[in-house]
Amino acid sequence: MNQDTKVLLNDGHRMPIIALGVWQSQEDTKKAVLDALKAGYRHIDTAFVYDNERAVGEAIRESGIPRNEIFVTTKLWNDDIRSYKIREALKTSLDNLGLDYVDLYLIHWPAEGYVEAYLEMEKLQKEGLIRSIGVSNFRKSHLENLLSQVHIIPSINQIETNPQMVDEETIQFCKENKIVVEAWSPLGSGACLSIPAIQILANKYHKSLAQVILRWLLQKGIVVLPKSIHENRIIENMNIFDFELTHEEMNLMNQLNQHKRTGPDPDCFNF
Ligand SMILES: NC(=O)c1ccc[n+]([C@@H]2O[C@H](COP(=O)([O-])OP(=O)(O)OC[C@H]3O[C@@H](n4cnc5c(N)ncnc54)[C@H](OP(=O)(O)O)[C@@H]3O)[C@@H](O)[C@H]2O)c1
């Protein structure tokens, strides 16, 4: 495993296993994306609702890196799912990003109408506007419902995953169906960066807590999307390919799970 490592998706595309997340990066988004691309990131995770797709697009163009070397994810917002404005929403995101396709388009939350939205995304994929299609915040029950009604198995399920929040049932279901899991809030939005057991591992490997957590997720086969607006942390979060947690240490990390969400519950959200 090295920093160029990509995972093969079930549709044949390859996706870098570490991305820069830009939720709440606000006016620092463009600089953060430029810093990340300079540091070697080739995968950016944004969403229509983050209100920073334009800044992501500007940074990509300014970086001078060829478009086909950067993997861009954005997400279909709930209002557009409920009002079935799938095509319009994708067009708006593409305009914002200044791109003619996205590498990955995700249903952001399992809002009412998600099956119909997904079926429309299948068409947009055939038209070449989306390379890979996926979902986010889907639990096993949502995935079972989706898979029984659509033609294409999603490539990705992006769910909250960090040391204190691991939905093993959903992760296992994804594995069985060749759906790659991406961890949002891999650091628990910062809340997991003071856990004593992780500090012990950080000391052993001369790494930060963030690096130990991200390494644990990668070793579990989960793609990570750490967010930072600080260049030193952006670089630090990528520098996780020169150590390996042992089987016992992986188990120790797994035991920290408390099923404690930092974000909303996909079974009862009200937005
Ligand atoms: N699909 C969804 O519904 C969904 C929901 C939430 C998030 N996401 C995605 O997941 C990404 C990451 O989630 P997140 O933003 O909630 O949280 P996160 O990546 O778990 O944590 C980000 C927080 O940790 C800090 N941080 C980052 N690296 C650090 C380091 N090396 N040392 C110390 N502190 C560090 C950041 O501060 P600074 O920025 O100040 O450095 C920020 O406060 C988002 O940006 C977004 O792309 C998706």
The ligand as an SDF file (V2000), in Angstrom:
LIG
                    3D

 48 52  0  0  0  0  0  0  0  0999 V2000
  -21.6660   12.0640    3.1240 N   0  0  0  0  0  0  0  0  0  0  0  0
  -21.9100   12.7710    4.2040 C   0  0  0  0  0  0  0  0  0  0  0  0
  -23.0670   12.9040    4.6600 O   0  0  0  0  0  0  0  0  0  0  0  0
  -20.7760   13.4430    4.9030 C   0  0  0  0  0  0  0  0  0  0  0  0
  -20.9650   13.9890    6.1820 C   0  0  0  0  0  0  0  0  0  0  0  0
  -19.8820   14.5910    6.8070 C   0  0  0  0  0  0  0  0  0  0  0  0
  -18.6450   14.6340    6.1710 C   0  0  0  0  0  0  0  0  0  0  0  0
  -18.4900   14.1050    4.9070 N   0  0  0  0  0  0  0  0  0  0  0  0
  -17.1930   14.1390    4.1990 C   0  0  0  0  0  0  0  0  0  0  0  0
  -16.1690   13.6580    5.0670 O   0  0  0  0  0  0  0  0  0  0  0  0
  -15.1560   14.6660    5.1950 C   0  0  0  0  0  0  0  0  0  0  0  0
  -14.4740   14.5700    6.5370 C   0  0  0  0  0  0  0  0  0  0  0  0
  -15.3960   14.6740    7.6020 O   0  0  0  0  0  0  0  0  0  0  0  0
  -15.3680   15.8640    8.6680 P   0  0  0  0  0  0  0  0  0  0  0  0
  -15.0060   17.1030    7.9850 O   0  0  0  0  0  0  0  0  0  0  0  0
  -16.6410   15.8150    9.4010 O   0  0  0  0  0  0  0  0  0  0  0  0
  -14.3380   15.4580    9.7500 O   0  0  0  0  0  0  0  0  0  0  0  0
  -12.9070   14.7650    9.9500 P   0  0  0  0  0  0  0  0  0  0  0  0
  -12.1350   14.6560    8.6960 O   0  0  0  0  0  0  0  0  0  0  0  0
  -13.1810   13.5540   10.7410 O   0  0  0  0  0  0  0  0  0  0  0  0
  -12.2140   15.8170   10.9130 O   0  0  0  0  0  0  0  0  0  0  0  0
  -11.9660   17.1200   10.5050 C   0  0  0  0  0  0  0  0  0  0  0  0
  -11.5370   17.9210   11.7400 C   0  0  0  0  0  0  0  0  0  0  0  0
  -10.2960   17.4230   12.2470 O   0  0  0  0  0  0  0  0  0  0  0  0
   -9.2920   18.4380   12.1230 C   0  0  0  0  0  0  0  0  0  0  0  0
   -8.0900   17.7530   11.6320 N   0  0  0  0  0  0  0  0  0  0  0  0
   -7.8890   17.2100   10.4010 C   0  0  0  0  0  0  0  0  0  0  0  0
   -6.6850   16.6250   10.3260 N   0  0  0  0  0  0  0  0  0  0  0  0
   -6.1000   16.8030   11.5290 C   0  0  0  0  0  0  0  0  0  0  0  0
   -4.8400   16.4420   12.0600 C   0  0  0  0  0  0  0  0  0  0  0  0
   -3.9370   15.7740   11.3500 N   0  0  0  0  0  0  0  0  0  0  0  0
   -4.5690   16.7950   13.3460 N   0  0  0  0  0  0  0  0  0  0  0  0
   -5.4760   17.4720   14.0900 C   0  0  0  0  0  0  0  0  0  0  0  0
   -6.6840   17.8460   13.6360 N   0  0  0  0  0  0  0  0  0  0  0  0
   -6.9930   17.5270   12.3640 C   0  0  0  0  0  0  0  0  0  0  0  0
   -9.8320   19.4740   11.1630 C   0  0  0  0  0  0  0  0  0  0  0  0
   -9.3880   20.7620   11.5080 O   0  0  0  0  0  0  0  0  0  0  0  0
   -8.7420   21.8230   10.4620 P   0  0  0  0  0  0  0  0  0  0  0  0
   -9.5670   21.8140    9.2060 O   0  0  0  0  0  0  0  0  0  0  0  0
   -8.8280   23.1180   11.2200 O   0  0  0  0  0  0  0  0  0  0  0  0
   -7.3200   21.3720   10.2330 O   0  0  0  0  0  0  0  0  0  0  0  0
  -11.3380   19.3640   11.4170 C   0  0  0  0  0  0  0  0  0  0  0  0
  -11.6930   20.1090   12.5780 O   0  0  0  0  0  0  0  0  0  0  0  0
  -15.9370   15.9670    4.9560 C   0  0  0  0  0  0  0  0  0  0  0  0
  -15.0920   17.0550    4.6880 O   0  0  0  0  0  0  0  0  0  0  0  0
  -16.8060   15.5660    3.8010 C   0  0  0  0  0  0  0  0  0  0  0  0
  -16.0700   15.5820    2.5950 O   0  0  0  0  0  0  0  0  0  0  0  0
  -19.5480   13.5200    4.2730 C   0  0  0  0  0  0  0  0  0  0  0  0
  1  2  1  0
  2  3  2  0
  2  4  1  0
  4  5  1  0
  4 48  2  0
  5  6  2  0
  6  7  1  0
  7  8  2  0
  8  9  1  0
  8 48  1  0
  9 10  1  0
  9 46  1  0
 10 11  1  0
 11 12  1  0
 11 44  1  0
 12 13  1  0
 13 14  1  0
 14 15  2  0
 14 16  1  0
 14 17  1  0
 17 18  1  0
 18 19  2  0
 18 20  1  0
 18 21  1  0
 21 22  1  0
 22 23  1  0
 23 24  1  0
 23 42  1  0
 24 25  1  0
 25 26  1  0
 25 36  1  0
 26 27  1  0
 26 35  1  0
 27 28  2  0
 28 29  1  0
 29 30  1  0
 29 35  2  0
 30 31  1  0
 30 32  2  0
 32 33  1  0
 33 34  2  0
 34 35  1  0
 36 37  1  0
 36 42  1  0
 37 38  1  0
 38 39  2  0
 38 40  1  0
 38 41  1  0
 42 43  1  0
 44 45  1  0
 44 46  1  0
 46 47  1  0
M  CHG  2   8   1  16  -1
M  END
$$$$
